[in-house]
Amino acid sequence: MIRVLAVLAMLVGAQVQADTMRLAVTTSFRNSGLSDVLLPAIKADTGLDVQLLVVGTGQAIRLGEAGDVDAILVHSRKAEEAFVAQGYGTQRVEIMYNDFVFIGPNTDPAQISTATDAVTALQQIARTSAPFVSRGDDSGTHKKEMSLWQGAGRDPAQFDGWYKAVGAGMGAALNTASGLGAYIMADRASWLNFGNNGDLKLLFAGDPILFNQYAYIPVNPARHSHVNNDTAQRLQTWLTSARAQGLIDGYEIAGEKLFTFNARP
């Protein structure tokens, strides 16, 4: 009898473990409020207890490479494709998108609201040495910002005191920008859910180059046999479902949509 109970306890423990997974996500997934919408629905629909590690895209990818998580949800396509090509992830599955926007003080000293494109907006900020806050954390947002500076022919390493790399998540970076009255590039969802606007407002958006795609990648069990690939696949099935589409497309703040679902089941 004792042996039977022990076996049952092991089976119950295995089931509990099987229903728990670790997911590394970008800070915007949390700062936007979307995680508060999706996680309860995931638990109700699938029984999965998804434990989030909220980090920048670069750190999320490193956690995946080390096998410290079962899957990642990030937004930097070049880095994602390299992650899969190097055998760390099984496949890259697009889930949803929004866009990056430029936020700044109401007075708009660099006049970026009149810019014709994102690169020009950054050139105008650099030309006027207006305060600018950068994530500086190897996140997807930071990677995008760096690529735009490169397109502008400018190197942030050469900037003086007006450029501040804070090495923090989107919420903390927005708080810093609010306190300094500085410009910042943010994802639209985090900005819309930000509660400390101060003198800041959205000044520039709409350039196609600011498109911001989020993708889900299970960690490859062939590389790390201990990862919970079954739960990662179950979550992938849910994230690409009509149920997920309804919640993602239906998530709004003040009547404005934060993300658009574009997954293929």
Secondary structure by P-SEA (a helix, b strand, c coil): caaaaaaaaaaaaaaaaaabbbbbbcaaaaaaccccccaaaaaaccccccccccccaaaaaaaaaaccccbbbbccaaaaaaaaaaccccbbbbccccbbbbbbcccccccccccccaaaaaaaaaaaccbbbbcccccaaaaaaaaaaaaacccccccccccccccccaaaaaaaaaaacbbbbbcaaaaaacccccccccccccccccbbbbbbbccccccccccaaaaaaaaaaaaacaaaaaaaaaccccccccccccccc
